[in-house]
Amino acid sequence: MKRVLALILSFVQIAFAGATSVHWRDLGPIIQGKEVMVRLTDGTRLKGTASLDADSLVVTNARGRESVPRNAIREVRVTRKTGYKWRVIATALGAGAGAALSYPILAETHNEGSSRFDGAAAALIGGLAALGFWAGWRTDRTIETITILPD
């Protein structure tokens, strides 16, 4: 069980690796129409869909369109979804681990005619499956940090 968790956590760490530095003129194709998180020089963060103007980055979100001047941007993070493979694998691993941990307890208690631990077993299986889904979801995403170089 410890090895499985270590493997899942290592995949999560790999998913977060990624940093790029680009010039302003090369930023457009990378972020156009994608979900971004923009960190400004004053510490504010904006999330939304990005588009690029000549001297500003436009972030569209639930609050509307916000134009951010080029010199106010510290970094841009682009989130890309790479599929669903690890969500399926990690969910199955979590549910399987929960079942493997629950089976000996349930076998012993049902042998004695009691069903007191059925709810706890279901919660253990569901909880580990949910934990596996979360770890897989994090692994199926890549976050690329983009720093804008001066021209």
C-alpha positions as a Markdown table, in Angstrom:
| # | Residue | x | y | z |
|---|---|---|---|---|
| 1 | Met | 0.0 | 0.0 | 0.0 |
| 2 | Lys | 2.8 | 2.4 | 0.8 |
| 3 | Arg | 4.4 | 1.7 | -2.6 |
| 4 | Val | 1.2 | 2.4 | -4.4 |
| 5 | Leu | 0.8 | 5.8 | -2.6 |
| 6 | Ala | 4.4 | 6.6 | -3.2 |
| 7 | Leu | 3.9 | 5.9 | -6.9 |
| 8 | Ile | 0.8 | 8.0 | -7.1 |
| 9 | Leu | 2.4 | 10.9 | -5.3 |
| 10 | Ser | 5.5 | 10.7 | -7.7 |
| 11 | Phe | 3.2 | 11.0 | -10.7 |
| 12 | Val | 1.6 | 14.1 | -9.1 |
| 13 | Gln | 5.0 | 15.7 | -8.7 |
| 14 | Ile | 5.9 | 15.0 | -12.3 |
| 15 | Ala | 2.6 | 16.6 | -13.4 |
| 16 | Phe | 3.6 | 19.9 | -11.8 |
| 17 | Ala | 6.9 | 20.1 | -13.5 |
| 18 | Gly | 7.0 | 22.7 | -16.4 |
| 19 | Ala | 8.3 | 26.2 | -16.8 |
| 20 | Thr | 8.8 | 28.2 | -20.0 |
| 21 | Ser | 10.1 | 31.7 | -20.7 |
| 22 | Val | 8.9 | 33.4 | -23.8 |
| 23 | His | 8.8 | 36.9 | -25.4 |
| 24 | Trp | 5.6 | 38.8 | -25.5 |
| 25 | Arg | 5.3 | 38.3 | -29.3 |
| 26 | Asp | 5.4 | 34.5 | -28.8 |
| 27 | Leu | 2.9 | 34.3 | -26.0 |
| 28 | Gly | -0.3 | 34.5 | -28.1 |
| 29 | Pro | -0.3 | 31.0 | -29.6 |
| 30 | Ile | 0.6 | 29.4 | -26.3 |
| 31 | Ile | -2.3 | 31.0 | -24.3 |
| 32 | Gln | -5.0 | 31.9 | -26.8 |
| 33 | Gly | -8.3 | 30.5 | -25.7 |
| 34 | Lys | -6.9 | 28.4 | -22.9 |
| 35 | Glu | -7.7 | 28.5 | -19.1 |
| 36 | Val | -5.0 | 30.5 | -17.4 |
| 37 | Met | -4.1 | 31.9 | -14.0 |
| 38 | Val | -2.3 | 35.2 | -14.2 |
| 39 | Arg | -0.2 | 36.4 | -11.3 |
| 40 | Leu | 0.3 | 40.2 | -11.2 |
| 41 | Thr | 3.2 | 42.1 | -9.8 |
| 42 | Asp | 1.0 | 43.4 | -6.9 |
| 43 | Gly | 0.2 | 39.8 | -5.9 |
| 44 | Thr | -3.3 | 39.7 | -7.4 |
| 45 | Arg | -4.4 | 36.6 | -9.2 |
| 46 | Leu | -6.8 | 36.4 | -12.1 |
| 47 | Lys | -8.3 | 33.2 | -13.5 |
| 48 | Gly | -10.1 | 32.7 | -16.8 |
| 49 | Thr | -9.8 | 32.3 | -20.5 |
| 50 | Ala | -7.0 | 34.3 | -22.1 |
| 51 | Ser | -6.6 | 36.3 | -25.2 |
| 52 | Leu | -3.8 | 38.7 | -26.2 |
| 53 | Asp | -3.8 | 42.3 | -27.4 |
| 54 | Ala | -0.8 | 44.3 | -28.5 |
| 55 | Asp | 0.1 | 45.6 | -25.0 |
| 56 | Ser | -2.3 | 43.7 | -22.7 |
| 57 | Leu | -3.6 | 40.3 | -21.8 |
| 58 | Val | -7.4 | 40.0 | -21.6 |
| 59 | Val | -8.8 | 37.5 | -19.1 |
| 60 | Thr | -12.4 | 36.6 | -19.5 |
| 61 | Asn | -14.2 | 35.0 | -16.5 |
| 62 | Ala | -17.5 | 35.2 | -14.6 |
| 63 | Arg | -16.9 | 38.8 | -13.7 |
| 64 | Gly | -16.4 | 39.8 | -17.3 |
| 65 | Arg | -13.4 | 40.8 | -19.3 |
| 66 | Glu | -10.4 | 42.2 | -17.5 |
| 67 | Ser | -7.5 | 43.7 | -19.4 |
| 68 | Val | -4.1 | 43.5 | -17.7 |
| 69 | Pro | -1.2 | 45.7 | -18.9 |
| 70 | Arg | 1.9 | 43.8 | -20.1 |
| 71 | Asn | 4.1 | 45.3 | -17.5 |
| 72 | Ala | 1.8 | 44.3 | -14.6 |
| 73 | Ile | 2.1 | 40.5 | -15.3 |
| 74 | Arg | 4.6 | 38.5 | -13.2 |
| 75 | Glu | 3.7 | 35.0 | -14.6 |
| 76 | Val | 1.0 | 33.1 | -16.5 |
| 77 | Arg | 0.1 | 29.5 | -15.6 |
| 78 | Val | -1.6 | 27.5 | -18.3 |
| 79 | Thr | -3.5 | 24.3 | -17.3 |
| 80 | Arg | -3.8 | 21.6 | -19.9 |
| 81 | Lys | -5.8 | 18.4 | -19.5 |
| 82 | Thr | -3.9 | 15.5 | -20.9 |
| 83 | Gly | -6.7 | 12.8 | -20.7 |
| 84 | Tyr | -8.4 | 10.6 | -18.2 |
| 85 | Lys | -6.1 | 7.6 | -18.0 |
| 86 | Trp | -4.7 | 8.2 | -14.5 |
| 87 | Arg | -8.1 | 9.0 | -13.1 |
| 88 | Val | -9.3 | 5.6 | -14.1 |
| 89 | Ile | -6.2 | 3.8 | -13.0 |
| 90 | Ala | -5.9 | 5.6 | -9.6 |
| 91 | Thr | -9.6 | 5.2 | -8.8 |
| 92 | Ala | -9.4 | 1.5 | -9.5 |
| 93 | Leu | -6.2 | 1.2 | -7.4 |
| 94 | Gly | -7.9 | 3.1 | -4.5 |
| 95 | Ala | -11.1 | 1.0 | -4.6 |
| 96 | Gly | -9.1 | -2.2 | -4.9 |
| 97 | Ala | -6.9 | -1.2 | -1.9 |
| 98 | Gly | -10.1 | -0.4 | 0.1 |
| 99 | Ala | -11.6 | -3.7 | -0.8 |
| 100 | Ala | -8.4 | -5.5 | 0.1 |
| 101 | Leu | -8.3 | -3.8 | 3.5 |
| 102 | Ser | -12.0 | -4.3 | 4.2 |
| 103 | Tyr | -12.2 | -8.0 | 3.2 |
| 104 | Pro | -10.5 | -9.6 | 6.2 |
| 105 | Ile | -12.5 | -7.5 | 8.7 |
| 106 | Leu | -15.8 | -8.3 | 6.9 |
| 107 | Ala | -15.0 | -12.0 | 6.6 |
| 108 | Glu | -14.4 | -12.2 | 10.3 |
| 109 | Thr | -17.4 | -10.2 | 11.4 |
| 110 | His | -19.8 | -11.9 | 9.0 |
| 111 | Asn | -18.6 | -15.3 | 10.2 |
| 112 | Glu | -19.8 | -14.3 | 13.6 |
| 113 | Gly | -23.2 | -13.2 | 12.3 |
| 114 | Ser | -22.6 | -9.4 | 12.7 |
| 115 | Ser | -22.9 | -6.8 | 10.0 |
| 116 | Arg | -21.8 | -3.8 | 12.1 |
| 117 | Phe | -18.8 | -3.0 | 9.9 |
| 118 | Asp | -20.5 | -3.0 | 6.5 |
| 119 | Gly | -20.9 | 0.8 | 6.5 |
| 120 | Ala | -17.3 | 1.3 | 7.6 |
| 121 | Ala | -16.1 | -1.0 | 4.9 |
| 122 | Ala | -18.1 | 0.8 | 2.2 |
| 123 | Ala | -16.8 | 4.2 | 3.5 |
| 124 | Leu | -13.2 | 2.9 | 3.4 |
| 125 | Ile | -13.6 | 1.6 | -0.2 |
| 126 | Gly | -15.4 | 4.8 | -1.3 |
| 127 | Gly | -12.9 | 7.0 | 0.5 |
| 128 | Leu | -9.8 | 5.4 | -1.0 |
| 129 | Ala | -11.5 | 5.4 | -4.5 |
| 130 | Ala | -12.1 | 9.1 | -4.1 |
| 131 | Leu | -8.5 | 9.7 | -3.0 |
| 132 | Gly | -7.4 | 7.7 | -6.0 |
| 133 | Phe | -9.6 | 9.8 | -8.3 |
| 134 | Trp | -8.3 | 13.0 | -6.9 |
| 135 | Ala | -4.6 | 11.9 | -7.3 |
| 136 | Gly | -5.4 | 10.7 | -10.9 |
| 137 | Trp | -7.1 | 14.0 | -11.7 |
| 138 | Arg | -4.1 | 15.9 | -10.5 |
| 139 | Thr | -1.8 | 13.7 | -12.6 |
| 140 | Asp | -4.0 | 14.1 | -15.7 |
| 141 | Arg | -3.4 | 17.8 | -15.7 |
| 142 | Thr | -0.2 | 19.6 | -16.5 |
| 143 | Ile | 0.4 | 23.2 | -15.3 |
| 144 | Glu | 2.9 | 25.1 | -17.3 |
| 145 | Thr | 4.3 | 28.3 | -15.8 |
| 146 | Ile | 5.2 | 30.9 | -18.3 |
| 147 | Thr | 7.5 | 33.8 | -17.5 |
| 148 | Ile | 7.5 | 36.7 | -20.0 |
| 149 | Leu | 11.0 | 37.8 | -21.1 |
| 150 | Pro | 11.8 | 41.5 | -21.8 |
| 151 | Asp | 12.0 | 42.4 | -25.5 |
